[in-house]
Amino acid sequence: MTSKNTYFKAKLAFKHTILIVTKPLLMDESKLIVAAQNGDLPAFNQLVLKHQTLAYNVAYRILGDPDLAADATQDAFIKAYKALGSFHGGAFKPWLLRIVTNTCYDYLRSAKRKPTDSLDDELDRAEYNPRFRDKSEEPGSYVERKELNEVIQWSINQLNEHQRAVVVLVDIHGLSYEEASDALGVSLGTVKSRLSRARARLRDILQEHQELLPQQYRFPNRERVSAISQ
Amino acid sequence: MKQTFSIPDELLSAYIDRQVSEAELRRVEKALLAEPTLQQHLETMQATVALLNNAPTLAAPRAFVLSENQVLAAGGRVKRARQPSFWERWLPRLMPVATAFIAILFIFAFVTLPSQQVALKSVSLGDAASSVVTSQEAAVIVTEMPVATMDMQAMEKPAPRAVPSQARSLEETGKEKEAKSMNAAPAKEPAVMQAQSAEEAAAATSDEAGPEGEKVVETPQETASQPSPAFTPPFDFSLITWLLGILLIIFIFLTWRVTFARSRKK
């Protein structure tokens, strides 16, 4: 009798624990948003956990500084929580990214950071960053990836803030033009033109420094281009 | 010197993402066939896009979850969880304690209450108890007998004499009442024998009593019709055990409802 009772209690306790653990994970985004709009901070924190990597990476690519990016991301989430009342459905990701990019613009303006003059200076400042390191990754692969990241980031830093934002959202994080348009609060045409200018600028920069790029990312042979053009 | 192409960069960029109309698509493809340098130009742009697509993703340095203090400091509002009432907080803790207490009481009552003790004693004493049955027991049984038996003439005289001694002996053996009732069946035979002896005694004394016999005759009948206070069934202690048992079952159920069923609802 006692053992049956204990088994029954243990079974119930186990089910209860599973329910507690999985319930937030099972809630879909729209329910979390509604709960967060009603002041439910844990529900909003579930959204934070879901989108924080994207938000941080966008901030990092726009600002070019990991610490500043972390601060901007935190501020963006606070602003997002306060502004949740103005969210009237639709896609949450572009809405959040709009807040993140605007926060990054504010940081860029307030910090008045000087653009880096030379790639060497930028690379000299680059330190070992454990966040890039995948534990299963070979050391050589890690170095290559780190170098690639530094070249990309240095190239992006040469763009103006609007071009940075659009190239980060579309080319790095794979947002569609429509999503980027929502996230940046500009028209589709503006997204297209900013993106084309940003890509052209980056292409020119990278062509000049392509010896820094890993072999597989180097551009098609320029001799062939010039031979064709002649 | 920067080269100029028939297709602007904006259209070429949109072409890479297939964000062009059918007409624009045909125009770009026609130009690419006609201008090899444009093809090369497109390839470099595609390489740039591929490079950006492969940009490493950084892990977030920390969790950016918000605390109440952060939100409040920023002027936001946080819906605080409803504080549970006193009973909501304490009932789940008190119920198991109360149930345990009732369980202990139940066990104590089951083991120690007089009804059980007497029952146990009566079982252990066995025949000894039945042999101790006294004359008043016989009278008790006689009073419980049908009226037809009570009308027996032989019971008229000796019965009143038996009553005082019967009362005394019942006071002495009041606690063993149940044992008597349990042993009533075996005790009946000696009781009947006693009744018979009383009958004989009555027959012997009836001559001596003479005319007063009629007076004496009524007394045993009154005694039989009005049972002595000693005969009223005392409080049955086993009832307490039963009540505690029922209470225990109810409390076990309530404890389950308060602790597990409520937590499952949440």
Interface residues (C-beta under 8 A of the other chain):
Chain A: K9 L12 A13 K15 H16 L19 N38 G39 D40 L41 F44 N45 V48 L49 Q52 T53 A55 Y56 N57 Y60 R61 P66 A70 T73 Q74 F77 I78 Y81 K82 N129 R131 F132 R145 K146 L148 N149 I152 V167 V170 D171 I172 G174 Y177 K192 S193 L195 S196 R197 R199 A200 L202 R203 L206 Q207 L213 Y217 R218 F219 P220 R224 V225 I228 S229
Chain B: Q3 P8 D9 E10 L11 L12 S13 A14 D17 Q19 P36 T37 Q40 E43 T44 M45 A47 T48 V49 A50 L51 L52 N53 N54 A55 P56 T57 L58 A59 A60 P61 R62 A63 F64 V65 L66 E68 Q70 V71 A74 G75 G76 R77 V78 K79 F260 S263 R264
